[in-house]
Amino acid sequence: MTTKTKRSTIYLEEKLHKALRLKAAELDASKSDIVNNALRTIFEEDAQDLMDIQSRSKEPSVSFDDFVTSLKASGQL
């Protein structure tokens, strides 16, 4: 099964481009494969973060100031 691809132009910092070329050679993969995998990982992490946020949406919220005050009151700070 072939995945449809879209051509795109991106501009990389010189050192990032060199690192990408070296990593592609080390893994015997294309630069596109490396970038696609990196983007896929980032988006999967974002999706997991959103699910975590949604699952905790009913938890009570505490302001930072109140939290610090409670830590001080309990002697933890």
LINGI-V33044 format. One record per helix or strand of 2 or more residues. SS is the DSSP state (H for helix, E for strand). FROM is the first residue (numbers start at 0). TO is the last residue. Records with the same first field share a line. If there is no record, write none. Layout:
SS: FROM-TO  FROM-TO
This chain:
H: 13-26  30-54  63-72
